[in-house]
């Protein structure tokens, strides 16, 4: 396919680079070595011209002061130029490498970016699918068993009134522990991926979330169409984390949650509370984790939380991911 063709083209470019480098490299090395050697020989001509086998070369007397001075100047100039020649040889090799080994065009870079974006989207979708699978397994397995256990203990607690006090206390404690474990498991399952989000959509899931909020929350949802499943999950967890933070840290008495669609391609989630403020993205793992999750689907998160409040979280997400 296309990828195999790209790999083949890259392979041939790499082979071409090595073949050309086998020619250009030695020639560049010879040129650099020749400049350094010639410069050194000519610059030191006054010191060793007496030991030359010939005093005259092509009619030029090498022992003449003017000739020695000229050769010395030429040698010094060559030595000064030698570093530039060396840099030029290195630049030539780098240019050949870039021409043959770098991506050939902007279109190829664009295709690579698109491939990476597609891979990232597949990873995110696979993660959300795995969350949904775990939620279904817990809901249909462990949660149902705990419901059955709590019901049986409740029946025993109500019916076995003539048991000794230690036995009755054990049944009562077991019943309460079972109910607490069931409540914690339900909370954990909702935190993974609420089933209502998949079945009924974001509006219904947020309605249940705000209804369970420890701080009175008002919800407004105005969407012209349903976003993708991944975007719905991100929006849900943004609101969930914001409600949790407002209840635990802000001391808020009211929360307003608004979900709108300013354009066909984007949705906006705004959560505002009247708490004490002072929240920062880098202050804890909750909001920072949300920012990372929002960024993973090419969304943006803005946080405004001056000291004294209010705290406003605004998230914009693409409708599809």
SVG drawing of the C-alpha trace seen along z (x, -y; Angstrom):
<svg xmlns="http://www.w3.org/2000/svg" viewBox="-39 -40 109 57">
<polyline fill="none" stroke="black" stroke-width="0.4" points="0.0,0.0 0.9,-3.6 3.1,-3.0 5.1,-0.3 5.6,-2.6 6.9,-5.4 9.2,-3.0 10.6,-1.8 11.2,-5.4 12.9,-6.2 15.1,-3.1 16.2,-4.1 17.0,-7.7 19.1,-6.2 21.0,-4.0 21.5,-7.0 22.9,-9.0 25.4,-6.4 26.5,-5.9 26.9,-9.7 28.6,-10.0 31.2,-7.4 32.2,-9.8 31.7,-13.2 33.2,-12.2 36.7,-11.1 36.9,-14.1 36.0,-16.5 38.6,-14.8 41.3,-15.1 40.5,-18.8 40.6,-19.6 43.8,-17.6 45.4,-19.3 44.6,-22.8 46.0,-22.1 49.1,-20.4 49.8,-23.0 49.3,-25.8 51.7,-24.3 54.3,-23.6 54.2,-27.0 54.0,-28.9 57.2,-27.2 59.1,-27.4 61.8,-29.8 62.7,-27.1 63.0,-24.1 63.8,-25.4 67.5,-24.6 66.6,-20.9 64.7,-20.8 66.2,-18.7 65.6,-21.5 66.2,-25.2 64.4,-26.1 60.9,-25.0 59.5,-26.1 62.1,-28.8 61.3,-30.2 64.2,-30.3 62.8,-29.1 65.6,-30.6 64.9,-34.2 63.7,-36.4 60.7,-37.6 59.7,-34.0 60.0,-32.9 57.9,-35.8 55.2,-35.1 55.1,-31.4 54.9,-32.3 52.0,-34.7 50.2,-32.1 50.7,-29.4 49.3,-31.7 46.3,-32.5 45.7,-28.8 45.9,-28.0 43.4,-30.8 41.1,-29.4 41.5,-25.8 38.9,-26.0 36.4,-27.5 37.1,-24.7 36.5,-22.1 33.2,-23.8 32.3,-23.8 32.9,-20.1 30.8,-19.4 28.0,-21.7 28.1,-19.8 27.7,-16.5 24.9,-17.9 23.1,-19.3 23.3,-16.0 21.9,-14.2 19.1,-16.7 18.3,-16.4 18.1,-12.7 17.2,-11.6 14.7,-14.3 11.0,-14.0 10.5,-14.9 7.6,-17.3 5.2,-19.2 2.5,-16.8 4.4,-13.9 4.8,-15.7 1.1,-16.4 0.3,-12.8 2.6,-11.8 0.8,-14.3 -2.5,-12.9 -1.4,-9.4 -0.2,-10.3 -3.5,-12.1 -5.4,-9.0 -3.3,-6.8 -3.9,-9.0 -7.7,-9.0 -7.6,-5.2 -5.8,-5.0 -8.3,-7.3 -11.3,-5.4 -9.8,-2.1 -9.3,-3.4 -12.9,-4.6 -14.1,-1.2 -12.1,0.6 -13.6,-1.6 -17.1,-0.8 -16.3,2.9 -15.0,2.8 -18.2,0.9 -20.4,3.5 -18.5,6.3 -18.7,4.8 -22.4,3.8 -23.4,7.3 -21.1,9.2 -19.8,7.9 -22.5,5.3 -25.3,7.8 -23.7,10.1 -23.4,7.4 -27.1,6.4 -28.1,10.0 -25.9,10.3 -27.3,7.0 -30.9,8.2 -30.3,11.5 -28.7,9.9 -31.6,7.4 -34.1,10.2 -32.1,12.1 -31.9,8.9 -35.6,8.3 -36.8,11.9 -34.3,13.4 -35.3,11.3 -35.0,14.2 -31.3,14.7 -28.8,14.1 -27.5,10.6 -24.0,11.4 -25.4,13.2 -27.9,10.4 -25.2,7.8 -23.0,9.7 -25.9,9.8 -26.6,6.1 -22.9,5.2 -22.6,7.4 -25.7,5.8 -24.4,2.3 -21.0,3.2 -22.6,4.8 -24.7,1.6 -21.6,-0.6 -19.6,1.6 -22.4,1.5 -22.6,-2.3 -18.8,-2.6 -18.9,-0.2 -21.7,-2.1 -19.7,-5.3 -16.6,-3.6 -18.6,-2.3 -20.1,-5.7 -16.6,-7.2 -15.4,-4.7 -18.1,-5.3 -21.7,-5.9 -24.1,-3.6 -26.6,-6.4 -24.1,-8.4 -23.9,-5.7 -27.6,-5.0 -29.3,-8.4 -26.5,-10.9 -24.8,-13.8 -27.9,-15.7 -29.4,-12.8 -26.0,-11.8 -25.3,-15.4 -28.8,-15.6 -28.1,-12.7 -24.7,-14.0 -26.0,-17.5 -28.9,-15.9 -26.4,-13.9 -24.1,-17.0 -23.4,-17.9 -23.7,-21.5 -27.0,-22.7 -26.3,-22.8 -28.3,-24.2 -27.9,-22.5 -28.5,-24.0 -27.9,-21.9 -28.5,-23.3 -27.0,-21.0 -28.2,-20.8 -26.7,-17.4 -25.1,-14.7 -21.3,-14.7 -19.1,-11.7 -18.9,-9.1 -15.3,-10.2 -16.3,-13.9 -19.3,-13.1 -17.1,-11.2 -14.6,-14.1 -17.4,-16.6 -19.0,-14.4 -15.8,-14.0 -15.0,-17.8 -18.3,-18.5 -17.9,-15.7 -14.4,-16.9 -15.6,-20.5 -18.5,-19.6 -16.3,-17.5 -13.7,-20.4 -16.5,-22.9 -17.9,-20.7 -14.5,-19.7 -12.4,-22.8 -14.3,-25.9 -16.9,-26.1 -19.5,-27.0 -23.2,-27.3 -24.3,-27.3 -23.0,-25.9 -24.1,-26.7 -23.3,-24.1 -23.9,-25.2 -23.3,-23.1 -23.8,-24.9 -22.8,-24.5 -21.4,-27.8 -20.7,-26.3 -21.5,-23.0 -18.0,-21.8 -17.5,-22.8 -19.2,-22.4 -18.6,-24.5 -18.8,-23.3 -18.9,-26.1 -18.9,-25.3 -19.1,-28.3 -19.3,-28.3 -19.5,-31.1 -16.8,-29.6 -13.7,-31.1 -11.6,-30.8 -7.8,-30.4 -7.9,-27.2 -4.9,-26.7 -4.3,-24.1 -0.8,-23.3 -2.0,-23.1 -3.3,-19.6 -3.8,-16.5 -7.5,-16.9 -7.7,-19.9 -4.3,-19.2 -5.5,-15.7 -8.6,-17.3 -6.5,-19.7 -4.5,-16.7 -7.6,-14.8 -9.2,-17.8 -5.9,-18.4 -5.9,-14.8 -8.9,-15.4 -7.7,-18.8 -9.8,-20.7 -9.0,-23.8 -9.5,-24.4 -9.5,-27.9 -9.6,-28.4 -10.5,-31.7 -10.4,-31.5 -9.3,-34.8 -8.9,-34.8 -12.4,-35.3 -14.1,-33.7 -15.9,-33.0 -14.3,-30.0 -15.1,-29.5 -14.0,-26.5 -14.6,-26.8 -13.8,-23.9 -14.2,-23.8 -14.3,-20.4 -14.7,-19.3 -18.0,-17.6 -16.3,-14.5 -13.1,-12.6"/>
</svg>
